[in-house]
Amino acid sequence: MDRARPRRDPALNETAEPLAPALEASLDAFVQTLWLEEGLAPATLAAYRSDLSQFFLWAQRAGLDPRAAGSAELLSYLADFSRRNKATSQRRLLASWRRYYHWLLREGAIARDPTATLQPPLLPPRRPKTLTEIDVERLLAAPDVTTPLGLRDKAMLEVLYATGLRVSELVGLQTHQIERNEGWLRVLGKGNKERLVPLGEEAASWLERYWQEARPVLLNGKREETLFLNRHGQAMTRQRCWQIIKEHALRCGIAPERLSPHTLRHAFATHLLDHGADLRAVQLLLGHADISTTQIYTHIARARLEALYRQHHPRA
């Protein structure tokens, strides 16, 4: 077996000793179980592995076996961790611990869950970056649809706003996922969960134009199953798609600080709720596993109503 390489410990910014083989094996088995049983995304698995590796190294230096750690040891590490990390990172660490120790409990490796009494830190209320309906109209009108790339960009922006897809979901769309005659998309979201999303007439019309007029030009005789292509007829990256959104937004005067990769996803959800959509329906369309994730948009809708009331009511 090859000798384990020293690791870079992000928390201490110094080269750390390798994990003991038994701890490395435990971590590998845990991550493998998450992948097999829950189909978690590679980025999520990497985040869990990173959190647990740092904790394992800390415990190893202290002469502790992290598999046998109690609440006191976890709290000691969390106190140090919280001085360097935001509340969101602390909550993710707790989620990593809970999954790991629940797995050990299920495997019969421990008799008691040390995370049972731990409480996650409170998060400040999130306010997603979103756009007004007028802003969205300006953004959707920005691409030059007389060119193949402009027609592609127009179709992408229309689909993003009409469906609320994540950028990663958009660039991952394959041609067989498009029900062109029915006006539906079969989207593969987080955890490889599939959901059906309606396109709407406007987005379906622009997608059909891209399919018929621009996509064959970009393909230039090549074969590619990915729906949206770059100028070389290849699958587009998530980073390039985000760059395209920024370019068109800046061109139509939308400030950079108002943008995020999920700008049109947030606008999709907010505008649906503004026009009376049911929160559960929006949850299904967005592919949120938990409705509490969707509820962040109700705060935006409520804030808009309050602003309109103050602006227009004579006794506000």
Disulfide bonds with the S-S distance in Angstrom:
none
